[in-house]
Amino acid sequence: RWTAHSGAGTNPITVQSGNLTYEGYPSIAGNLISLATSGEDIHRTFTAQTANSVYASFLVNITSATTTGDYFIHFGPQTIGTLYRGRVFVKKNDADALSFGLSYAANVTGNVVWTDFSYSLNTTYLLVLRYDFFEGAANDVAHLYINPPITYNEPAVTLTATDTNTDAADIGSIALRQGTAANAPTLLLDGIRVANSWFNLWGFQANPQIVVIGEPDPLYNIVGNPSDEISSYHLEGHQLIGPITIVAPEPFQISTTGTDDWETTIQVPLDYNGNIYVRLYGMEVGTYGGFITHNSPGAEEVRVRVDGETLPADVTWHIIANLTEFSQEIGTPSASQSYSLSATGAVSDIIIIATSPFELSTTNSDPWSSTLTLPPTYNGLVYVRMNATTAGNFTGTITHITANATNYVINVSGTAIVSGIFATDLFISEYIEGSSNNKALEIFNGTGVPVDLSQYMVLLYSNGATSPTNTLQLSGTLAHNDVYVISHANANAAIQAVSDINSTVCYFNGDDAVALIKGTTANPIYIDIFGRIGEDPGNYWGTAPLITLDKTLVRKSDVTHGVTTNPESGFPTLATEWESYPIDTFTYLGWHTFTPGMPAAAAPIFNPTGGIFSAPITVTISCSSPGVTIRYTTDGSIPTETLGTIYTSPISITTTTTLKAVAYGNGYSLSPVAQAHYIFPINVATIAELRAGTAGVYYRYTGTAVITFQQAFRHQKFIQDNT
């Protein structure tokens, strides 16, 4: 029976004669109830459930609601207390359209998931509340269905609660609630049903069935080719408790799509309702027949007859191919090879398809294509080449197709490399030891081929340690000419924007060694070493300004390998292999210039250099490296070989401007970026305007003032004007 658990005796829930109706809903005994507001709450218990799922279905007709909304029904444990789970809400909008909501435990509407406002007042709806038990703490889930089909198989839910809270030890009661008049709805409710499965909720009698409609037509194929025709039949699962396993007799194949995933055995869901497609793929001439079997736990096996015949090919291929492995440099197609082709008995066009990056031609010249269409009488050579756009090893096929013929396949392979000088292995290309936690490492791949990073680790040796303080196992693949950035977890946004991973190996200061290794920490194979393992240099290695503290260090563009042997003393390659930039320079992070065998051009020189100016100036740019091209920018961006204006004549500067320039070409790789800041103060006529200015902005006072006081300390002077 129903028992009050809150507000007992206050505005009791009333029973009204009659019933709510909904098409297909099981018959209802008794009467309906009316929920008002500000009254007692009641519940009814059932056998406590502690695993799997609990379902409660009911019919509801909302007669009024508020724009805030409130819950009106929920689950609880058998001893209900105040642990309410799976709360169902309703609210309205200004147009009186309704929205249903759900929470797992929350009674605050801000933590509720809602439907659209697509429901109406004074209309009967079918709702099903479901509670799912899961092992572990605070991970049970509540779901809500609205107007679900009353069928054997469970449909998709309408809402799933997203809030979390303590799991219920059991679900053993269903409760009705009359909330406050300010928030709660008024409604009619009827036909409450509780069950531990969707199937049982509707009182269905268990009768698991596999239903097959139709059977496949006879199939025919040319030996070695799948049949051109694809047949099908319809399959449904009714009241099943497990998936349907479908097995076709050899050499028939089945699929749920009719286009791919062809197999002799497949499995479909217990509620499958769709077509099963069949094809014949005989490799020997002959007739074939048998039964496609369908099985599911508890259901009787269903068999479908299938028949077919594999026919001999009417076409004989005459192909002589002795293709060897192809090789190429990126940007230049490989040398071509050829094979001879003709086909006796062919009556339709011969289609030849090559997989990428292989290309075909009948003339050994343009146009090259991945597909050729040749007449059935063709008797000649087919030329093949490889034209990869990335480095690596490639395998592929060349497939020959014509009607009434077994497809003829030639296997091909080749290797593509990047031309030029390559790095011997990965190396550390940038080291940022900035302010606060602005720390980062950059690793560069200049080997000419993609590299599997799982072979590598990064190790940090703090304060002269001989064993790693922190380690990072790398993962993924690093393409040629690409970088992998490791950063401190609390580095600023500019670093994080290009970072691939955060790691404690970036907990370094200027006196900590870093190593890139293969192998293990116990038996490392050093690929690159920054600093010296086992040495604490004090605050930093190097001599100012080229030091490892409060600097950004970038590997020079002609470096091709790392330091593979721990130095005997100090950091000898710091001066020869690294460029130094001021603290918190992040410009070069996320990319690396690599021009092995080519010296870098000297940084451009500006005349005049940056400073404060009161009148327009003309700036010239020069470079000590002869014959180079200079590009510059005035918008703060970094110039490159392709970005920026080519310098041809002096530059007029009239406003505050940051000028950046690089040099390159004529046997030189890209130079370091040169930078100068030209400041043109804002003229102000009064000290009052000066006082109102912005800190960090330069101003020039143009009015008349007098010195009212001065002293030698810091050469202080106090001035005053008539304002």
KAMO-V786882 format. One record per residue. N is the residue number from 0. SS is DSSP state (hx for helix, st for strand, lp for the rest). PHI is phi in radians with two decimals (999 if undefined). PSI is psi in whole degrees, -180 to 180 (NA if undefined). Layout:
n	ss	phi	psi
N	SS	PHI	PSI
N	SS	PHI	PSI
This chain:
n	ss	phi	psi
0	lp	999	167
1	lp	-1.47	139
2	st	-2.28	136
3	st	-1.31	136
4	st	-2.15	-1
5	st	-2.75	134
6	lp	1.12	34
7	lp	-0.95	130
8	lp	1.52	-10
9	lp	-1.65	117
10	lp	0.78	63
11	lp	-1.03	152
12	lp	-1.13	134
13	st	-1.79	149
14	st	-1.75	133
15	st	-2.09	150
16	lp	-1.25	152
17	lp	1.74	180
18	lp	-2.48	155
19	lp	-1.45	151
20	lp	-2.21	151
21	lp	-2.68	130
22	lp	-1.01	126
23	lp	1.53	-9
24	lp	-1.30	137
25	lp	-0.95	152
26	lp	-1.04	148
27	lp	-2.00	129
28	lp	-1.70	145
29	lp	1.55	-157
30	lp	-2.08	177
31	st	-1.68	171
32	st	-2.15	159
33	st	-2.09	127
34	st	-1.81	128
35	lp	-1.87	-145
36	lp	-2.24	162
37	lp	0.90	52
38	lp	-2.43	-172
39	lp	-1.22	153
40	st	-1.93	140
41	st	-2.26	161
42	st	-2.55	163
43	st	-2.35	137
44	st	-1.62	159
45	st	-2.54	175
46	st	-0.97	124
47	st	-1.07	135
48	st	-1.93	137
49	lp	-2.21	5
50	lp	-2.65	165
51	lp	1.11	-125
52	st	-2.36	154
53	st	-2.19	135
54	st	-2.09	144
55	st	-2.39	122
56	st	-1.89	152
57	st	-2.85	159
58	st	-1.80	138
59	st	-2.42	142
60	st	-2.28	111
61	st	-1.49	123
62	st	-1.70	-25
63	st	-2.74	156
64	lp	-2.68	168
65	lp	-1.97	166
66	lp	-1.34	-19
67	lp	-1.38	-47
68	lp	1.53	160
69	st	-2.81	167
70	st	-1.65	154
71	st	-2.32	-10
72	st	-2.65	148
73	st	-2.88	166
74	st	-1.53	164
75	st	-2.73	170
76	lp	-1.20	171
77	lp	-1.10	-40
78	lp	-1.63	100
79	lp	-1.20	-43
80	lp	0.97	-133
81	lp	-2.15	14
82	lp	-1.58	93
83	st	-1.78	130
84	st	-2.26	141
85	st	1.25	60
86	st	-1.47	131
87	st	-1.84	126
88	st	-1.96	165
89	st	-2.60	144
90	st	-2.57	173
91	st	-2.25	166
92	lp	-1.86	-174
93	lp	-1.16	-18
94	lp	-1.62	10
95	lp	1.16	20
96	lp	-1.46	147
97	st	-1.76	150
98	st	-2.29	132
99	st	-1.65	146
100	st	-2.31	166
101	st	-2.57	139
102	st	-2.32	159
103	lp	-1.34	-47
104	lp	-2.45	-20
105	lp	-1.18	141
106	lp	-1.91	9
107	lp	-1.75	126
108	hx	-1.13	-19
109	hx	-1.16	-21
110	hx	-1.77	16
111	lp	-1.79	141
112	st	-1.61	139
113	st	-2.16	153
114	lp	-1.40	174
115	lp	-1.17	166
116	lp	-1.44	73
117	lp	-2.10	16
118	st	-2.11	163
119	lp	-2.17	154
120	lp	-1.17	155
121	lp	1.00	34
122	lp	-2.24	137
123	st	-1.50	130
124	st	-2.17	149
125	st	-1.70	123
126	st	-2.10	142
127	st	-2.23	123
128	st	-1.75	133
129	st	-2.25	135
130	st	-2.04	126
131	st	-1.90	129
132	lp	-1.56	139
133	lp	-2.35	147
134	lp	-1.15	149
135	lp	1.81	-179
136	lp	-1.82	141
137	lp	0.92	44
138	lp	-2.36	11
139	lp	-1.19	160
140	st	-2.38	146
141	st	-2.00	143
142	st	-2.29	159
143	st	-2.39	134
144	st	-1.90	139
145	st	-2.14	122
146	lp	0.90	50
147	lp	-1.28	155
148	lp	-1.19	140
149	lp	-1.57	87
150	lp	-2.30	172
151	lp	-1.12	-37
152	lp	-1.73	137
153	lp	-1.25	130
154	lp	-1.49	-178
155	lp	-1.26	149
156	lp	-1.32	159
157	lp	-1.54	-44
158	st	-2.36	146
159	st	-2.24	126
160	lp	-1.13	143
161	lp	-1.92	-12
162	lp	-1.42	158
163	lp	-2.20	157
164	lp	-2.94	-176
165	lp	-1.02	136
166	lp	-1.21	148
167	lp	-1.31	136
168	lp	-1.14	-32
169	lp	-2.73	160
170	st	-2.00	116
171	st	-2.51	17
172	st	-2.67	154
173	st	-2.11	134
174	st	-2.22	147
175	st	-1.99	141
176	lp	-2.28	139
177	lp	-1.99	100
178	lp	-1.42	-169
179	lp	-1.21	153
180	lp	-1.11	-26
181	lp	-1.24	-26
182	lp	-2.15	-33
183	lp	-1.39	156
184	lp	-1.53	169
185	st	-1.97	145
186	st	-2.84	165
187	st	-1.91	141
188	st	-2.44	142
189	st	-2.71	161
190	st	1.16	41
191	st	-1.20	128
192	st	-2.25	140
193	st	-2.22	135
194	st	-2.68	169
195	lp	-1.84	12
196	lp	-2.74	156
197	hx	-1.05	-41
198	hx	-1.07	-46
199	hx	-1.26	-23
200	hx	-1.03	-32
201	lp	-1.77	2
202	lp	1.29	25
203	lp	-1.17	149
204	lp	-1.57	128
205	lp	-1.09	123
206	lp	-2.68	71
207	lp	-1.08	130
208	st	-2.43	143
209	st	-1.87	122
210	st	-1.97	126
211	st	-2.05	132
212	st	-2.09	120
213	lp	1.49	178
214	lp	-2.62	154
215	lp	-1.20	148
216	lp	-1.28	159
217	lp	-1.00	146
218	st	-2.11	153
219	st	-2.40	140
220	st	-2.45	157
221	st	-1.45	136
222	lp	-0.87	129
223	lp	1.54	-10
224	lp	-2.07	145
225	lp	-1.18	153
226	lp	-1.06	141
227	lp	-1.17	-39
228	lp	-1.42	143
229	lp	-2.16	128
230	st	-1.85	173
231	st	-2.75	167
232	st	-2.59	168
233	st	-1.79	140
234	st	-2.31	137
235	st	-2.37	146
236	st	-1.90	127
237	st	-2.10	124
238	lp	1.00	31
239	lp	-1.44	158
240	lp	-1.97	-1
241	lp	-2.67	169
242	lp	-1.14	165
243	st	-1.76	125
244	st	-1.73	126
245	st	-2.04	128
246	st	-2.20	125
247	lp	-1.78	145
248	lp	-1.26	145
249	lp	-1.09	141
250	lp	-1.77	34
251	st	-1.43	151
252	st	-2.27	152
253	st	-2.26	157
254	st	-2.75	155
255	lp	-1.63	-7
256	lp	-1.92	-29
257	lp	1.40	2
258	lp	-2.16	-31
259	lp	-2.68	-174
260	lp	0.98	44
261	lp	-1.38	129
262	st	-2.52	166
263	lp	-1.53	-20
264	st	-2.33	127
265	st	-2.34	166
266	st	-2.30	135
267	st	-2.14	160
268	lp	-1.11	160
269	lp	-1.10	-25
270	lp	-1.81	26
271	lp	-1.03	138
272	st	-2.55	92
273	st	-3.10	-172
274	st	-1.54	151
275	st	-2.02	126
276	st	-1.76	146
277	st	-2.28	139
278	st	-2.41	165
279	st	-1.93	133
280	lp	-2.34	64
281	lp	-1.39	137
282	lp	-1.76	-6
283	lp	-2.33	144
284	lp	-1.12	136
285	st	2.73	176
286	st	-1.76	148
287	st	-2.38	149
288	st	-2.87	162
289	st	2.88	-162
290	st	-2.15	136
291	st	-1.51	121
292	st	-1.73	147
293	st	-2.28	123
294	st	-2.37	144
295	lp	-2.61	146
296	lp	-0.94	128
297	lp	1.45	-7
298	lp	-1.88	151
299	lp	-1.27	138
300	lp	-1.07	140
301	st	-2.09	135
302	st	-2.09	144
303	st	-2.17	129
304	st	-1.31	139
305	st	-2.42	138
306	st	-2.39	156
307	st	-2.99	175
308	st	-2.50	136
309	st	-1.74	123
310	st	-1.81	151
311	lp	-1.21	152
312	lp	-1.25	138
313	lp	-1.48	-12
314	lp	-1.95	136
315	st	-1.93	123
316	st	-1.40	141
317	st	-2.14	91
318	st	-2.19	125
319	st	-2.04	110
320	lp	-2.31	123
321	lp	-2.25	58
322	lp	-1.37	131
323	lp	-1.69	175
324	lp	-1.13	136
325	st	-1.48	155
326	st	-2.54	146
327	st	-2.73	161
328	st	-1.75	142
329	lp	-0.99	133
330	lp	1.72	-17
331	st	-2.25	119
332	lp	-1.07	155
333	lp	-1.18	166
334	lp	-1.09	145
335	lp	-1.46	155
336	st	-2.24	165
337	st	-2.42	162
338	st	-2.49	159
339	st	-1.64	147
340	st	-2.49	132
341	st	-2.73	166
342	st	-2.53	118
343	st	-1.40	131
344	lp	1.55	-1
345	lp	-1.22	136
346	lp	-2.13	-7
347	lp	-2.29	169
348	lp	-0.95	148
349	st	-1.66	122
350	st	-1.80	128
351	st	-2.07	127
352	st	-2.17	124
353	st	-1.90	137
354	lp	-1.40	151
355	lp	-1.13	142
356	lp	-1.77	29
357	st	-1.58	145
358	st	-2.30	156
359	st	-2.18	153
360	st	-2.76	152
361	lp	-1.76	-3
362	lp	-2.08	-3
363	lp	1.10	29
364	lp	-2.68	177
365	lp	-1.05	148
366	lp	-1.51	139
367	lp	-1.66	144
368	st	-2.61	161
369	lp	-1.45	-10
370	st	-2.38	136
371	st	-2.14	143
372	st	-2.08	116
373	st	-2.07	152
374	lp	-1.18	157
375	lp	-1.10	-20
376	lp	-1.59	6
377	lp	-1.02	137
378	lp	-2.58	96
379	st	-3.09	-160
380	st	-1.70	148
381	st	-2.08	128
382	st	-1.73	143
383	st	-2.26	140
384	st	-2.49	165
385	st	-1.92	136
386	lp	-2.45	67
387	lp	-1.35	150
388	lp	-1.83	-6
389	lp	-2.30	154
390	lp	-1.29	151
391	st	2.56	-179
392	st	-1.75	137
393	st	-2.27	143
394	st	-2.23	151
395	st	-2.83	-173
396	st	-2.39	154
397	st	-2.11	113
398	st	-1.88	133
399	st	-1.93	127
400	st	-2.30	134
401	lp	-2.72	163
402	lp	-1.10	143
403	lp	1.07	32
404	lp	-2.39	149
405	lp	-1.32	130
406	lp	-1.00	138
407	st	-1.93	127
408	st	-2.08	131
409	st	-1.94	129
410	st	-1.53	138
411	st	-2.32	158
412	st	-2.67	164
413	st	-3.06	172
414	st	-2.25	136
415	st	-2.07	135
416	st	-2.22	162
417	lp	-1.59	131
418	lp	-1.33	156
419	lp	1.94	-165
420	lp	-1.61	137
421	lp	-2.08	161
422	lp	-1.26	149
423	lp	-1.30	-24
424	lp	-2.93	-177
425	lp	-1.08	158
426	st	-2.66	163
427	st	-1.34	119
428	st	-1.82	-15
429	st	-2.71	145
430	st	-2.37	120
431	st	-1.99	116
432	st	-2.07	84
433	lp	-1.76	-166
434	lp	-1.24	152
435	lp	0.89	-123
436	lp	-1.76	20
437	lp	-1.37	80
438	st	-2.22	139
439	st	-2.78	154
440	st	-2.20	146
441	st	-2.19	133
442	st	-2.01	133
443	st	-2.01	142
444	st	-1.95	109
445	lp	-2.08	26
446	lp	-1.40	-14
447	lp	1.66	-10
448	lp	-2.44	158
449	lp	-1.09	147
450	st	-2.14	134
451	st	-1.37	110
452	hx	-1.23	-16
453	hx	-1.16	-11
454	hx	-1.42	-7
455	st	-2.08	153
456	st	-2.32	153
457	st	-1.98	132
458	st	-2.13	139
459	st	-1.91	129
460	st	-2.01	103
461	lp	-1.55	139
462	lp	0.93	43
463	lp	1.43	13
464	lp	-1.15	149
465	lp	-1.76	-10
466	lp	-2.04	148
467	lp	-1.03	135
468	lp	-1.45	-45
469	st	-2.39	150
470	st	-2.35	156
471	st	-2.45	119
472	st	-1.48	121
473	lp	-1.40	163
474	lp	-2.66	164
475	lp	1.65	-170
476	st	-2.18	134
477	st	-1.93	119
478	lp	-1.25	159
479	lp	-1.04	139
480	lp	1.20	22
481	st	-2.07	165
482	st	-2.17	158
483	st	-2.16	121
484	st	-1.87	129
485	st	-2.00	134
486	st	-2.39	162
487	lp	-1.20	141
488	lp	-1.08	-25
489	lp	-1.86	19
490	lp	-1.15	160
491	lp	-1.29	177
492	hx	-1.13	-33
493	hx	-1.11	-38
494	hx	-1.28	-46
495	hx	-1.10	-27
496	lp	-1.11	-27
497	lp	-2.01	4
498	lp	-1.34	143
499	lp	-1.64	-27
500	st	-2.80	147
501	st	-1.69	141
502	lp	-2.72	153
503	hx	-1.29	-7
504	hx	-1.20	-9
505	hx	-1.68	17
506	lp	-1.49	49
507	lp	-1.86	160
508	lp	-2.10	-173
509	lp	-1.21	-7
510	lp	-1.99	21
511	lp	-2.01	134
512	st	-1.46	150
513	st	-2.28	140
514	st	-2.32	142
515	st	-1.82	123
516	st	-2.29	163
517	st	-1.94	169
518	st	1.49	-144
519	lp	-2.11	167
520	lp	-1.15	-28
521	lp	-1.33	-34
522	lp	-2.31	71
523	st	-1.34	146
524	st	-1.87	108
525	st	-1.27	126
526	st	-1.74	-35
527	st	-2.79	143
528	st	-2.25	128
529	st	-1.83	119
530	lp	1.52	-152
531	lp	-2.36	122
532	lp	-1.17	133
533	lp	1.55	2
534	lp	-2.12	132
535	lp	-1.87	107
536	lp	-1.39	2
537	lp	1.86	-106
538	lp	-1.75	-28
539	lp	-2.91	164
540	lp	-1.65	156
541	st	1.72	-179
542	st	-2.17	131
543	lp	-0.94	138
544	lp	-1.57	-2
545	st	-1.62	86
546	st	-2.29	171
547	lp	-1.72	8
548	lp	-1.97	133
549	lp	0.98	45
550	st	-2.48	158
551	st	-1.84	124
552	st	-2.00	129
553	st	-2.09	131
554	st	-1.14	137
555	lp	-1.09	152
556	lp	-1.20	-18
557	lp	-1.69	4
558	lp	-1.30	131
559	lp	-2.04	-4
560	lp	-2.74	161
561	lp	-1.52	-179
562	lp	-1.53	111
563	lp	-1.73	-5
564	lp	-2.21	130
565	lp	-1.05	125
566	lp	-1.02	152
567	lp	-1.21	-31
568	lp	-2.78	139
569	lp	1.14	-154
570	lp	-2.31	74
571	lp	-1.13	-28
572	lp	-1.50	-2
573	hx	-1.03	-45
574	hx	-1.30	-26
575	hx	-1.73	-21
576	hx	-2.08	-3
577	st	-2.21	142
578	st	-1.78	141
579	st	-1.88	139
580	st	-2.32	158
581	lp	-1.07	161
582	lp	-0.94	141
583	lp	1.08	35
584	lp	-1.56	116
585	lp	-2.00	6
586	lp	-0.99	-37
587	lp	-1.67	-1
588	lp	-1.35	134
589	lp	1.76	-2
590	lp	-2.77	158
591	lp	-2.51	134
592	lp	-1.50	124
593	lp	-2.25	107
594	lp	-2.33	70
595	lp	-1.09	144
596	lp	1.38	2
597	lp	-2.26	121
598	lp	-1.20	150
599	st	-1.35	142
600	lp	-1.17	153
601	lp	-1.19	152
602	lp	-1.14	139
603	lp	-1.05	158
604	st	-2.10	134
605	st	-1.76	142
606	st	-2.44	115
607	lp	-1.34	163
608	lp	-1.26	172
609	lp	-1.07	160
610	st	2.92	-163
611	st	-1.82	131
612	st	-2.33	148
613	lp	-1.87	-11
614	lp	-2.39	158
615	lp	-0.93	147
616	st	-2.27	164
617	st	-2.06	125
618	st	-1.90	131
619	st	-1.81	150
620	st	-2.16	132
621	st	-2.36	170
622	lp	-2.58	138
623	lp	-1.32	-14
624	lp	-1.45	121
625	lp	-1.23	144
626	lp	1.28	11
627	lp	-1.43	162
628	st	-1.68	138
629	st	-1.98	130
630	st	-2.05	146
631	st	-2.40	159
632	st	-2.31	155
633	lp	-2.16	6
634	st	-1.87	11
635	lp	1.60	-10
636	lp	-1.35	163
637	lp	-1.56	121
638	lp	-1.27	152
639	lp	-2.41	-170
640	lp	-1.10	-20
641	lp	-2.11	-12
642	lp	-1.93	132
643	lp	1.98	171
644	st	-1.62	133
645	st	-1.24	128
646	lp	-1.33	125
647	lp	-2.26	-22
648	lp	-2.70	163
649	lp	-0.93	151
650	st	-1.87	129
651	st	-1.53	128
652	st	-2.17	125
653	lp	-2.14	-14
654	lp	-2.29	167
655	lp	-0.97	124
656	st	-2.54	141
657	st	-1.78	119
658	st	-1.82	126
659	st	-2.20	144
660	st	-2.60	152
661	st	-2.36	160
662	st	-2.19	151
663	st	-2.89	172
664	st	1.57	175
665	lp	0.99	43
666	lp	1.53	5
667	st	-2.04	141
668	st	-1.46	176
669	lp	-1.04	133
670	lp	-1.35	167
671	lp	-1.06	157
672	lp	-1.39	125
673	st	-1.61	146
674	st	-2.53	139
675	st	-2.51	147
676	st	-2.03	120
677	st	-1.87	120
678	st	-1.93	128
679	st	-2.01	104
680	lp	-1.06	155
681	st	-1.50	128
682	st	-1.28	134
683	st	-2.29	142
684	lp	-1.66	-16
685	lp	-2.33	156
686	hx	-1.17	-30
687	hx	-1.06	-43
688	hx	-1.11	-39
689	hx	-1.09	-44
690	hx	-1.10	-31
691	lp	-1.46	0
692	lp	-1.24	175
693	lp	-1.68	133
694	lp	-1.04	138
695	lp	1.60	-11
696	lp	-1.70	139
697	lp	-1.53	136
698	st	-2.23	154
699	st	-2.18	123
700	st	-1.43	123
701	lp	-1.89	-2
702	lp	-1.46	-168
703	lp	-1.91	131
704	lp	-2.49	163
705	st	-2.12	149
706	st	-1.41	122
707	st	-1.74	-19
708	st	-2.87	145
709	st	-2.60	157
710	lp	-2.62	159
711	lp	-1.21	-29
712	hx	-1.05	114
713	hx	0.99	20
714	hx	0.95	39
715	lp	-1.24	138
716	st	-2.37	140
717	st	-1.98	127
718	st	-2.13	159
719	st	-2.59	141
720	lp	-2.11	-172
721	lp	-1.34	4
722	lp	-1.61	NA
